[in-house]
Amino acid sequence: MRRHLSSLTLRGRAFLAAGATAVVCAIGFGQPALTRVGVLVMALPLLAALVVGRRRHDPTVTRTVWPRLLRAGESARIDLTVASERRRADGALLVEDTLPYALGGRARFVLQGLGGAWERTVSYPVRSDIRGRYVVGPLVARLADPFGLVERRRAIGGTAQLTVTPRVVPLPAIPLSGGWQGAGEHRPQAFAAGSAEDVSVREYRRGDDLRRVHWRSSARIGELMVRREEQPWEAHATVLLDNRRLAHRGHGPASSLESAVIAAASVAVHLEQHGYAVQLCTADGLGGGAAGDPTLGAERALEHLAVLEMSHRATLDVGWSGEQARGGVVVAVLGGFLPDDNAALRRIRHDAGVALALVLDVDQWSPARGGLGGVAAAAPVTSLAWRATGLGPRDHLDTAWRELGRAPVRGGARA
């Protein structure tokens, strides 16, 4: 009974209070007719609560989110298909899809003309300017009586996820050099002329295909030798994002971390568009996780950046692997420079072929503190032989990226 009474609307509670008042007054003034009126007024919301509480209405819900992965500022469409196989007609049904605040207002629909077995499909758009992974659903159906005395809400159906990646800023082409890394066992060679003696070979390893055995070299050396696999080289780039709490200022969407995330996402997409194989590295390691599980590709990097949070690490010692970064292009998006960062940045610069840095002047994100200016903010990183430039909250990312390319690199390729 308590569960049924909790579903009474304001009108239903008013009816209940009016009926109880009429009964009390009837007893006090000795008016039996008023007593019957009071009992009838009290019984109406109680009967409505009992009837609505006994209704079993569990339609099936199918929810489709298109696309499931979108960038901040873009719109997605959610399709809802609600169906019921009950033989009894439902008349009308008010449904509301549960949405996070960042995805917009309520999504309410009135499904009318519902017969014995029915199916309805409705669609609505969602949009978010804030990155993150959001849960959409469940669907809430409102069951009410014709007089509006009782209203019950029931969650039906499951949920779906929608991932909003950071905003991406188009970047101009700048000259880069280096970054080429072999995918095979050696750099491919062209044999325009020469004999079979020129073929590159190595020692036989267990599991090698016998068809790769180079018999002439094996006879000359006295050991079984096989031809090396030749695979094309690929341009390799690593985007390093400093997400340490100590290195950033501000909170929420207006913090320096959000600007750093947008910069890292823009650089990753830009490099992949120009033929680089991109991996993401944060203060917690490659791919934001274990060093052996890097996030490869701009799309996967964007998914990781969508849910990136501040790290409690105090240093940038991310367990950098020279084999994964040696000779490649490294683009670091750094927050405030800390004295303990010298060793890590010097080691990364030693392994990298090209080292670029976008250094955020984080003090400009703190109203109580001024700012060093772009040149001063980048000076500690520049002293470690990085090519660096500063970035403030009012600076344009594409301008800062162009600034990195103003000093041409000998033999550079454009990216």
C-alpha positions as CSV (number, residue, x, y, z in Angstrom):
1,M,0.0,0.0,0.0
2,R,2.9,2.4,0.8
3,R,4.3,1.8,-2.7
4,H,0.9,2.6,-4.3
5,L,0.4,5.8,-2.1
6,S,3.8,7.1,-3.2
7,S,2.7,7.2,-6.8
8,L,-0.1,9.7,-6.0
9,T,0.2,13.0,-7.8
10,L,-0.4,16.4,-6.2
11,R,-4.0,16.2,-7.4
12,G,-4.4,12.7,-5.9
13,R,-3.0,13.8,-2.6
14,A,-5.3,16.8,-2.6
15,F,-8.3,14.5,-3.2
16,L,-7.1,12.3,-0.3
17,A,-6.7,15.3,2.0
18,A,-10.1,16.8,1.0
19,G,-11.9,13.5,1.6
20,A,-10.3,13.1,5.0
21,T,-11.2,16.6,6.0
22,A,-14.8,16.1,4.9
23,V,-15.1,12.9,7.0
24,V,-13.7,14.7,10.1
25,C,-16.0,17.6,9.7
26,A,-19.0,15.3,9.1
27,I,-18.3,13.5,12.3
28,G,-17.9,16.7,14.2
29,F,-21.1,18.3,12.9
30,G,-23.1,15.1,12.7
31,Q,-23.7,15.1,9.0
32,P,-23.9,11.5,7.7
33,A,-24.3,12.6,4.1
34,L,-21.1,14.6,4.2
35,T,-19.4,11.5,5.5
36,R,-20.4,9.5,2.4
37,V,-19.1,12.3,0.2
38,G,-15.7,12.3,2.0
39,V,-15.4,8.5,1.8
40,L,-16.1,8.6,-1.9
41,V,-13.5,11.4,-2.5
42,M,-10.9,9.5,-0.5
43,A,-11.6,6.2,-2.2
44,L,-11.1,7.6,-5.8
45,P,-7.3,8.2,-5.6
46,L,-6.8,4.9,-3.6
47,L,-8.7,2.9,-6.3
48,A,-6.7,4.6,-9.0
49,A,-3.5,3.8,-7.3
50,L,-4.5,0.2,-6.9
51,V,-5.5,-0.2,-10.6
52,V,-2.4,1.5,-11.9
53,G,-0.1,-0.4,-9.6
54,R,-1.5,-3.7,-10.9
55,R,-0.9,-2.9,-14.5
56,R,2.0,-4.8,-16.0
57,H,3.3,-2.9,-18.9
58,D,6.8,-3.9,-20.1
59,P,7.3,-3.0,-23.8
60,T,10.5,-4.0,-25.5
61,V,12.9,-1.2,-26.3
62,T,15.6,-1.1,-29.0
63,R,18.0,1.8,-29.0
64,T,20.4,2.7,-31.8
65,V,23.0,5.4,-31.5
66,W,24.4,6.7,-34.8
67,P,27.3,7.3,-34.7
68,R,28.6,5.9,-31.4
69,L,31.8,8.0,-31.8
70,L,31.6,11.6,-32.7
71,R,33.7,14.8,-32.1
72,A,32.7,17.5,-29.7
73,G,30.4,20.0,-31.4
74,E,28.9,17.4,-33.7
75,S,25.4,15.8,-33.5
76,A,24.4,12.2,-33.2
77,R,21.0,10.6,-33.8
78,I,19.3,8.2,-31.4
79,D,16.6,5.9,-32.8
80,L,14.2,4.4,-30.3
81,T,11.9,1.5,-31.2
82,V,9.3,0.7,-28.6
83,A,7.0,-2.4,-29.2
84,S,4.5,-4.4,-27.2
85,E,2.8,-7.7,-27.9
86,R,-0.1,-7.2,-25.4
87,R,-3.5,-8.0,-26.7
88,R,-5.0,-5.2,-24.7
89,A,-4.9,-1.8,-26.2
90,D,-2.8,0.8,-24.4
91,G,-4.3,4.0,-25.7
92,A,-1.4,6.5,-25.1
93,L,1.9,6.2,-23.4
94,L,4.4,8.9,-22.4
95,V,8.0,7.8,-22.6
96,E,11.2,9.8,-21.7
97,D,14.7,8.7,-22.5
98,T,17.3,9.3,-19.7
99,L,20.0,11.6,-20.9
100,P,23.1,13.1,-19.2
101,Y,22.9,16.9,-18.8
102,A,25.8,17.4,-21.2
103,L,23.8,15.8,-24.1
104,G,20.9,18.3,-23.9
105,G,17.4,18.5,-22.5
106,R,14.8,15.8,-22.0
107,A,13.7,13.5,-24.8
108,R,10.0,13.1,-24.2
109,F,7.5,11.4,-26.6
110,V,3.8,10.6,-26.4
111,L,3.0,7.4,-28.2
112,Q,-0.7,7.5,-29.2
113,G,-3.1,5.2,-31.0
114,L,-1.5,2.1,-29.5
115,G,-3.6,-1.0,-30.4
116,G,-3.4,-4.6,-29.1
117,A,0.0,-5.2,-30.6
118,W,2.0,-2.1,-31.6
119,E,5.4,-0.8,-32.6
120,R,6.6,2.8,-32.7
121,T,10.0,4.3,-33.8
122,V,11.0,7.8,-32.7
123,S,14.3,9.6,-33.3
124,Y,15.9,12.6,-31.6
125,P,19.3,14.4,-31.9
126,V,21.9,14.8,-29.2
127,R,24.9,17.1,-29.1
128,S,27.7,17.7,-26.7
129,D,30.6,20.3,-26.6
130,I,32.3,18.4,-23.8
131,R,34.3,15.3,-24.4
132,G,33.5,12.1,-22.5
133,R,31.7,8.8,-22.6
134,Y,28.0,9.1,-21.9
135,V,25.4,6.5,-21.0
136,V,22.0,7.0,-22.7
137,G,19.0,5.3,-21.1
138,P,17.1,3.6,-19.7
139,L,13.8,4.5,-21.2
140,V,11.2,5.7,-18.5
141,A,7.5,5.0,-19.2
142,R,4.9,7.0,-17.4
143,L,1.7,5.1,-16.4
144,A,-1.2,7.3,-15.3
145,D,-4.9,7.1,-14.7
146,P,-7.4,9.2,-16.8
147,F,-8.1,11.6,-13.9
148,G,-4.4,12.4,-13.3
149,L,-4.5,11.2,-9.7
150,V,-1.8,8.6,-10.0
151,E,1.4,8.5,-11.9
152,R,4.0,5.7,-11.9
153,R,7.3,5.7,-13.6
154,R,9.0,2.5,-14.7
155,A,12.4,2.1,-16.3
156,I,12.4,-0.3,-19.2
157,G,15.0,-1.3,-21.7
158,G,18.8,-1.2,-21.4
159,T,21.3,1.5,-22.1
160,A,23.7,2.5,-24.8
161,Q,27.0,4.4,-24.8
162,L,28.0,7.4,-26.8
163,T,31.6,8.6,-26.9
164,V,32.4,12.2,-27.6
165,T,36.0,12.8,-28.6
166,P,37.8,16.1,-28.3
167,R,37.4,18.9,-30.9
168,V,40.0,18.7,-33.7
169,V,41.5,21.9,-35.1
170,P,42.8,21.8,-38.7
171,L,46.5,22.4,-38.8
172,P,48.7,23.8,-41.6
173,A,51.6,21.8,-43.2
174,I,55.0,22.4,-41.7
175,P,58.4,20.9,-42.7
176,L,59.4,17.7,-40.8
177,S,62.3,15.3,-41.2
178,G,62.9,11.9,-39.8
179,G,60.2,9.6,-38.4
180,W,60.9,6.7,-40.8
181,Q,60.9,3.4,-39.2
182,G,61.2,-0.1,-40.7
183,A,58.3,-2.5,-40.4
184,G,60.4,-5.4,-41.6
185,E,63.9,-6.8,-40.8
186,H,65.8,-4.2,-42.8
187,R,65.3,-1.2,-45.1
188,P,64.3,-2.5,-48.6
189,Q,67.0,-2.4,-51.2
190,A,66.7,-2.2,-54.9
191,F,68.8,-4.7,-56.9
192,A,68.9,-3.2,-60.3
193,A,72.0,-5.1,-61.0
194,G,74.1,-7.7,-59.3
195,S,74.0,-11.4,-58.6
196,A,72.4,-13.6,-56.0
197,E,75.4,-12.9,-53.8
198,D,74.0,-9.5,-53.1
199,V,70.9,-10.9,-51.4
200,S,70.7,-9.9,-47.7
201,V,70.6,-13.1,-45.6
202,R,70.5,-14.0,-41.9
203,E,70.9,-17.2,-39.8
204,Y,68.1,-19.7,-39.9
205,R,65.7,-19.6,-37.1
206,R,63.3,-22.3,-36.0
207,G,60.0,-21.9,-37.8
208,D,61.4,-20.2,-40.9
209,D,60.0,-21.4,-44.2
210,L,62.5,-23.7,-45.9
211,R,61.6,-22.0,-49.2
212,R,63.5,-19.0,-47.9
213,V,66.7,-20.9,-47.5
214,H,69.6,-19.3,-49.5
215,W,71.6,-22.4,-50.4
216,R,74.6,-20.7,-52.0
217,S,75.2,-18.5,-48.9
218,S,74.6,-21.6,-46.7
219,A,77.2,-23.5,-48.5
220,R,79.8,-20.7,-48.4
221,I,79.2,-19.9,-44.7
222,G,78.7,-23.5,-43.5
223,E,75.4,-22.7,-41.7
224,L,71.9,-22.6,-42.8
225,M,71.0,-19.1,-44.0
226,V,67.6,-17.6,-45.1
227,R,66.7,-14.5,-47.1
228,R,65.6,-11.6,-45.0
229,E,62.0,-10.4,-45.2
230,E,61.7,-7.0,-46.9
231,Q,58.8,-4.8,-45.9
232,P,58.3,-1.1,-46.6
233,W,59.2,1.4,-44.0
234,E,56.6,3.6,-42.5
235,A,56.7,7.1,-41.0
236,H,56.2,6.8,-37.2
237,A,55.1,9.6,-34.8
238,T,54.4,9.7,-31.1
239,V,52.1,12.3,-29.5
240,L,53.1,12.9,-25.8
241,L,50.5,14.5,-23.7
242,D,51.4,15.8,-20.2
243,N,48.2,15.3,-18.2
244,R,49.7,15.6,-14.7
245,R,47.7,17.4,-12.2
246,L,50.7,19.4,-11.0
247,A,51.4,20.7,-14.5
248,H,47.9,22.2,-15.2
249,R,45.7,25.0,-13.9
250,G,42.0,25.6,-13.9
251,H,39.0,23.3,-13.7
252,G,36.4,21.8,-16.1
253,P,36.2,22.7,-19.8
254,A,38.1,26.0,-19.3
255,S,41.1,24.3,-17.8
256,S,44.6,24.1,-19.4
257,L,44.2,20.3,-19.6
258,E,41.3,20.6,-22.0
259,S,43.3,22.9,-24.2
260,A,46.1,20.3,-24.1
261,V,43.8,17.5,-25.0
262,I,42.4,19.5,-28.0
263,A,46.0,20.2,-29.1
264,A,47.0,16.5,-28.8
265,A,44.0,15.3,-30.7
266,S,44.5,17.8,-33.5
267,V,48.2,16.9,-33.9
268,A,47.4,13.1,-33.9
269,V,44.8,13.5,-36.7
270,H,47.0,15.9,-38.7
271,L,50.0,13.5,-38.6
272,E,47.9,10.5,-39.6
273,Q,46.4,12.4,-42.5
274,H,50.0,13.0,-43.7
275,G,51.0,9.3,-43.6
276,Y,52.4,8.9,-40.1
277,A,51.6,5.9,-37.9
278,V,50.6,7.6,-34.7
279,Q,50.7,6.4,-31.1
280,L,49.6,8.3,-28.0
281,C,51.6,8.6,-24.8
282,T,50.5,10.2,-21.6
283,A,52.0,10.7,-18.2
284,D,50.8,7.2,-17.3
285,G,52.6,5.5,-20.2
286,L,52.0,4.6,-23.8
287,G,48.3,4.6,-24.7
288,G,47.6,5.7,-21.2
289,G,48.2,2.2,-19.9
290,A,51.0,-0.3,-19.9
291,A,54.1,0.4,-22.0
292,G,53.5,-2.8,-24.0
293,D,50.0,-1.8,-25.1
294,P,50.3,1.5,-27.1
295,T,47.4,3.2,-28.5
296,L,48.0,3.1,-32.3
297,G,46.2,5.2,-34.8
298,A,44.5,8.6,-34.4
299,E,41.1,7.1,-34.0
300,R,42.1,5.0,-31.0
301,A,44.0,8.0,-29.7
302,L,40.8,10.1,-29.9
303,E,38.8,7.4,-28.0
304,H,41.4,7.4,-25.2
305,L,41.5,11.2,-25.1
306,A,37.7,11.3,-24.8
307,V,37.9,9.8,-21.3
308,L,41.4,11.1,-20.3
309,E,41.7,12.4,-16.7
310,M,44.4,14.1,-14.8
311,S,47.2,11.9,-13.5
312,H,48.6,12.0,-10.0
313,R,52.2,11.2,-11.2
314,A,54.8,13.8,-10.3
315,T,57.2,13.2,-13.2
316,L,57.2,12.6,-16.9
317,D,59.2,9.4,-16.5
318,V,56.8,7.3,-18.6
319,G,59.1,4.3,-19.2
320,W,59.9,5.6,-22.6
321,S,60.9,2.8,-24.9
322,G,63.7,3.7,-27.3
323,E,62.8,0.9,-29.7
324,Q,59.3,2.3,-30.1
325,A,60.4,6.0,-30.5
326,R,63.9,6.0,-31.8
327,G,64.2,8.0,-35.0
328,G,60.5,8.9,-35.0
329,V,58.7,12.2,-34.8
330,V,57.8,13.2,-31.2
331,V,55.3,16.0,-30.6
332,A,54.9,16.8,-27.0
333,V,52.0,18.8,-25.6
334,L,53.3,20.0,-22.2
335,G,51.8,21.7,-19.3
336,G,53.8,23.7,-16.7
337,F,57.5,22.8,-16.7
338,L,58.8,21.2,-13.5
339,P,62.5,20.9,-12.6
340,D,62.3,17.1,-12.5
341,D,61.3,17.1,-16.2
342,N,64.8,17.7,-17.5
343,A,66.0,14.1,-17.4
344,A,62.9,12.7,-19.0
345,L,62.7,15.3,-21.8
346,R,66.4,15.0,-22.5
347,R,66.1,11.2,-22.8
348,I,63.1,11.5,-25.1
349,R,64.9,14.0,-27.3
350,H,67.9,11.7,-27.5
351,D,65.7,8.8,-28.9
352,A,63.6,10.9,-31.2
353,G,64.5,11.9,-34.8
354,V,62.4,15.1,-34.6
355,A,61.2,16.6,-31.3
356,L,58.5,19.3,-31.3
357,A,56.8,20.7,-28.2
358,L,53.7,22.8,-27.7
359,V,54.3,24.3,-24.2
360,L,51.2,25.6,-22.5
361,D,51.7,28.8,-20.5
362,V,49.5,27.4,-17.7
363,D,49.7,30.4,-15.5
364,Q,47.5,32.3,-17.9
365,W,44.7,29.8,-17.0
366,S,45.0,31.0,-13.4
367,P,43.4,34.4,-12.9
368,A,45.4,35.0,-9.7
369,R,48.7,34.6,-11.6
370,G,49.8,36.4,-14.7
371,G,51.7,34.5,-17.4
372,L,55.2,34.1,-18.7
373,G,54.4,34.6,-22.3
374,G,55.0,32.1,-25.1
375,V,58.7,32.5,-25.5
376,A,59.4,32.3,-21.8
377,A,57.1,29.3,-21.2
378,A,58.9,27.4,-24.0
379,A,62.4,28.4,-23.0
380,P,63.2,25.5,-20.6
381,V,62.2,23.0,-23.3
382,T,64.1,24.8,-26.0
383,S,67.2,24.7,-23.9
384,L,67.0,20.9,-24.1
385,A,67.3,21.0,-27.9
386,W,63.6,20.7,-28.6
387,R,61.9,22.8,-31.1
388,A,59.2,24.5,-29.0
389,T,56.7,27.3,-28.8
390,G,54.3,28.6,-26.2
391,L,50.5,28.4,-26.2
392,G,48.1,30.4,-24.2
393,P,44.3,30.3,-23.7
394,R,43.8,33.1,-26.3
395,D,46.4,31.8,-28.8
396,H,45.3,29.9,-31.9
397,L,46.5,26.4,-32.2
398,D,47.1,26.5,-35.9
399,T,49.3,29.6,-35.5
400,A,51.4,27.9,-32.8
401,W,51.8,24.9,-35.0
402,R,52.9,27.1,-37.9
403,E,55.4,28.7,-35.5
404,L,57.0,25.3,-34.9
405,G,57.7,25.0,-38.7
406,R,59.2,28.4,-39.2
407,A,62.7,27.1,-38.6
408,P,63.1,24.8,-41.7
409,V,64.7,21.4,-41.2
410,R,67.3,20.3,-43.7
411,G,65.9,17.6,-45.9
412,G,62.5,17.9,-44.3
413,A,59.2,16.5,-45.7
414,R,56.1,18.5,-45.3
415,A,53.5,17.3,-42.8
